[in-house]
Amino acid sequence: MTQNATPAGATTILLIRHGETAWNAERRLQGHLDIALNAEGERQAAALGAALAGERIDLVVSSDLARARQTAEAIVRARGPHGIDRPGPQRDPQLRERCYGGFEGLLYSEIAARFPLEFAAWQARNVDAVLPPGKNQGETFRSFYERATKAILGHAARHPGQTLALVAHGGVLECAYRAALGLPLETPRDFKVHNASINRFVVEQGCLTLVSWGEIGHLRQTALDDLP
């Protein structure tokens, strides 16, 4: 999608998913469990930081989970000591991934085996289905969507006319995409949400508009550069 000039007074949001973790690679559900980046995720975060080093960014805010914090820190580090107008990255727990309750820490196959009814409801996109209890209290998709979009719009409202890098999680990116395009929560997620991707939005009068989605050219270029 072509990037257009940002209307005066609107806020530009660079919404970024954290780099890869070992649990991402093996399809183990993380949710609110605090999993750090793996070596590939660290490489992705460094490439992301380099790609954004020349762009205007007024503030970097991340989820308080380690995988997002590490990715945000790579963005700030690549810009040098004077690259951000304000100290950063700031942390916001409202940008966390959805909490999956008893699903967290399990492979998809293990969730299906242990919680067949709840797994079926999740796969059927029942957005009000209650998740089984676990270490953390699970959220329905509807309540998660409301939390995530409120957090994004709140940051935009507090920083009109600025450019914000918000480093979050795949589910948060999905919520923003649905809000911007008006997609019903019950429809399947038939769009990709890449690790360390750049996804651009504009917020004007409390509404999200999608500018570009799934920018990952910086990751492919780094992979090519690494070849002997």
N, C-alpha and C positions, 0 to 999 in steps of 0.2 A: 504494500500500500504506500502511496507517495506521501511524503511528509510535507505538510503545508505550513505556512507561517502561523505562529501562535497568536490568537487574538489578544489585543491589549487587555491586561488585567487577568488573563487566564493563567492557570498554573500548568506547567509541563511536568508530567510524571514519567520518569524512566523506571518502570517496574521490572525488577530483575529476580530471577530464581537463583537460589544458591547453587554453588558448584556440586559436583557429584560426591556422594558418600558411598561407603561400602554397602550400606543397606539399599541404596538406590540400585546399585549394580546387581544385587541379588533379589530385588523385588521384595524386600522386607519392609513392612509398613512402619514408618517412624512416628508420625503425628507429633505429639509433644515430647517424645523421648529425645534427649539431647545428644545427637550423633555428630561427630566432627567430620570435616571433609577428608576424603582419601587423597592419595597422591594425584590422581587424575583431577579431582575437584580443586586441589591447590593449583594445578597447572591451568585449569579453566579460569579460576579466579584471577590469576596473574594476567592471562590473556584478555580477560574482560576489563581489568584495570587499565591495561595498555590501550585498549580500543577506546575507552572513555576519557583518557588523559587530556585530550585536546578539546573536549566539549565543556560547555558551561554547565556547572553543577553548583547550586548554592548551598545544598544541604544533603547529607547522606543519612538515612535512617534505616535501621535493620530490625528484623525480628530479634528477640533476645536469645534465640537458640544458636548454638555454636556454629552450625553450618552456614547460617545467614550472616552472623557476626564476622566470621572469617572472610567471607566473600566481600562484605562491605569494607572491611579493613584493607583488603587488596585494592579496592577502588581508591580509597583515600591515599594509600601508600604510593600508588602510581602517579599521583598528582603532585607529590612533593609537599614541603611544609607550608606552602602558600597557595595551594590549589583549590581549597575550599574556603569560602568566606566565613564560615562558622566552624567551630570545633566539631569533629565527627569521628566515627559515625555515632549518632544517637541510637538508643534502643527503645523499641516499642513492643511489648508483649502482645499487643492487639494484632500485630502482623504475623503472629505464629500460624503454623499449619493447623488444619482442623485437628481436634483431639478425637482419637478413635477408640478411647476406652480400652476394652479387652482385646481389641484387634492389634494394638500396638506391640511391636516386637516380633510379630509373626509373619511368615511367608503367606502369600495369598492362598496356597494350597492348605496350609495349616489352619487359616481362618475358616475356609470352607468345611474342613473336617470337624473343627471344634464348635463352630457356631453356624450350623447350616441354615437355620431360619434367618438369622440376622445377616448372614452373608448374602443370601438370596435377595433380601430386601435392599441391601446396599447395591447389589448389581442391577436390580430393577429400578434404581433411581427413586426409591421412596425417600423423599427429602425430609420427611418428618419421622422416619424410623429411629427408634431409640437404640443406641449401641450398648453392648454388654459392658458391665463394669470391669475396670482394670486398675492399674496403678493411678491413672488419671480419669477424670470424669469425661465421658464421651459427649460430643455435640451432635445434634442433628445437622444435616447439611443446611437447612434453612437458617438455623441460628448462627452457624459458621459464616454463611454468606452475609448475613446482616452485620456481624462483627467485622469481617474483612473489608466490606465496602465502606462501612462507617469510618474505619481507621484511615483508609486511603483518602476519602473525601474530607476527613477532618484535617489531615496534614495539608491538603490542597487549600482549604479555607484559611488556615493559619499562615499560609505563605503565598498570597496572591501575586501573580506576575513572576514568580520564581521558577526555577527548575530543580526538582527534587529527584534524587535517586532513592527509591524504596526497595530494599533487598528483603525478599520474603521467600515464599514456598510455592510449590506447584498448585496447591489448592487455592491460595490467595490469588495467583495469576488467573486461574480459571474463573473465580468470582468476578474479577475486574473485566475479563473478556465478556462474560455473560451480561454484566451490567451495561457495558458500552454498546453491545449489539442487541440488547433487549431479548436475549435468549431465555426461554423458560428453564427453571432449575431442573425440571424433570427430564429434559432432553439429554441424550448421551453426550459425553465429552468426545466429540469427533475431531478435535483439533489437538495438535501436539503442544506440550509445555516442556521446553528443553531446559536442562541444567545450564546455568550461566548465560541464559539468553537475555537480550535487551528487548523490552516491549514498551512502546511509546504511547502515551495517552495525553490528552489535554483535558483539563477540568475547567469548565466555565459555567457559572450559575448553578453549581452543585451537580452538574452532569458530566459523566465520563464519556469522552469520545476517543475511539481507537485511531491512532495514526499509523503505527506499524506493529507487526507481531512477529515474534520468533526470529529475531536477528541473531544468527550464530556464525556469520562469516568469519568473525574474529577467532573462533575456535578451530575452524577448518584450516585457516591460514597458519595458525601456530602449529597444527599437526604437520602441514607440509614443510614448514621451516625446520621442524625437528628431524626430518629425514636426512640420512647421511649423503 
